[in-house]
């Protein structure tokens, strides 16, 4: 499984990539910490060659992305 390291003020968290999806012509990625994986982080992203550049979401954009991610999860459980 591919991983991404996120840097927070209190340290670095290695995350597994749960998946990516597109909404309103923008790309989003869902990440879960490799250890203590209860949280899910949602970010926008842009591919730059072989690198992925993450971008923070506004509150409104996060809400829309979270709703879409939840819909995708529910569809996959059917």
N, C-alpha and C positions, 0 to 999 in steps of 0.2 A: 504494500500500500504506500502511495506517495505521501510525503510529509512536507509540512511548511513550518518554519520556526517564526513565531510571533514574539516581538519584543514589547514587553510591558514595563512600566516604571519599577515594578517589584521583581522583574526577572524575565527570562525567556521561557516560552511554553512551546514545546514541539506538538504539532497537531497533525492528525491524519485528515486527508481530504475525503469527506463523505461523498461529495459530488458537486456538480456545477449545473446551473440552469440559466435560461435566458428569460427575461421579462421586459417587455416594452423596449426591445432591441438593445438591452444592456445585459452584460454577463455578471453572474453572481456565483459565489462559491460558499459551500458550507464546510466548516472545519470543526473537528472535535479533538480535544486534548488527548494525546497518546496515553497519558496516565490520568486517572480520575476523570474519565470521559463522560460526565453527565451534561456538561455545558455544550452548546452548539454556537459557534461564532459564524455570523454571516457578513460577508464583505462583497463589495463590487470588485471586479478585477479586469485587467487588461493584459493580454499576452504580448510580451515584447521579446520576440525571438523565442528562446527557450526559457525565458524568465517569466514569472507572473508578478505583476505589480498590483498589490491590493489597494483598495481605496475605502475609506470609511463612508458610511451611509448616513444621510440625514435621518431624523426621526421618522419622517413621512416615508422615505424610501425604504427604511428598515422595516416598517410596518407592512408595506406592500410585499417586500421580499420574504418576510417571515410567513405571511399568509400563503404565498405561492409555494414556499418550501413545505409548509404543513400540508397543502393540497397534494403535492407530489408524494409526500410520505404516505398519506392516506390512500392514494391511488396504487402505490406499490404494495400495500398490504392486502389489497383485494384479490 
